[in-house]
Amino acid sequence: MVRPLYRIPMRPSVHSARLAALLLALGLFVPAPSSAQGGTVAPAAPLQPGDVVRLKIWREPDLSGDFTVDQEGTVTLPRLGPRLVTALPPDSVRAGILRDFRRLLTSPSIAVEFIRRVSVGGGVYKPGVYQVDEVMTVADVITMAGGAQRPDVETVSLVRNGVATGRKLELSARLSSVPVLSGDELRVPRIGWVQRNYQMVYIGISSLLAISTIYSVTRR
């Protein structure tokens, strides 16, 4: 009977710990990000030129429709005429429109919505520019862009004029409660290279650990 020249000791607990530590250092296991919003609710951002005021008035098709804010910040509404809307908070604009229509119409049922243009970039499947209304959540906007590529995304970054503002928006936040302007970008965290190629990295690390173990044993 031929005895083996050496025997490789099996210490799964040690190697498993080493492997887990390496994978954690490379970013394969990333803890879920904590919320950066806190409990504060920011006021909604004012309307901008190019935004749309959408009117839905029951049984009044001639008064209903989408009305674009011009370069001077004015929107022209049927029966009400032009009014400046970029100098006031959206809630004040809505209240004024509702008040004036109720003076003209008998028991009207009116809905006033504001439509903005927001870019979605980063780790989504369909990046681009989307028209969004204020009742939508950040998650709704991300869904319009095909959804996030990472399953652990909880916040997105607000980018303005190509520069990160440092503000993180929770996916559950409504657009009416966050300072999003038309032209802003919601940038979703991307999947890192290691996470995209985790199988290859795992095999490579396992092979290196096995070679290291054999080498250390044969040196004894």
C-alpha positions, 0 to 999 in steps of 0.5 A: 500500500502506497502512502500519500506523501502529504495530506491536505488538512480540511479546515472548512471553517477557516477557509470559509471565513477567509472567503467571506472576508475577501468577498465582503472586501470586494463588495459582493455582499453589500448591506442595504443602504440606510435612509438619508431622508430622515423625517423631514418633508421638503416643500415641492419645487415651483413650476418651471417653463416647459412644465404642464398644468393639467386640468380635469373638469367634470362635464367641461371638455372644452375647459379640460386639457394640458396647458404648458408654462411658457418661457416667462413662467406664465400659463394661459388657462381657458376662461381664466386667461394668463397667470404667473405660476413660477413665482408661487409654491405649487399648492398656492397655484392649485388653490388659486386655480380652484378658487377662480374656477369655482367662482365661474362654474356651478358645483364643479369637480376639478382636478389640477395636476402638474406635469414635470420632465425628469431624467432617470439615469444610472442603474435602470434598464431604460434610462431617459426623460419621462413626464411625471406628475406630482402624485407619483412616488420616486419608485413609480418614476424608476418603474417607468424607466424599466426598474432598478437593476439592483434589488437593494436600492432604497434611495436615489441621488438628485442631480441638477445641471449635471452636478450631484446635489448630495440629496438622497430621495427615498423610493417611497417619497412622493414627488409633491414632497421633494424638491424635484425640478424639470430637467433634474435627474434621478440617478439610481445606483449601478451594479458594480463590476464585481457584482456583475461578475460574481461567479467568475470572481468567486471561482477565482478566489476559491482557486487562489485559496486552494492553491495557497493551501496546497502551497503552505502544506507542501512547504511544511 
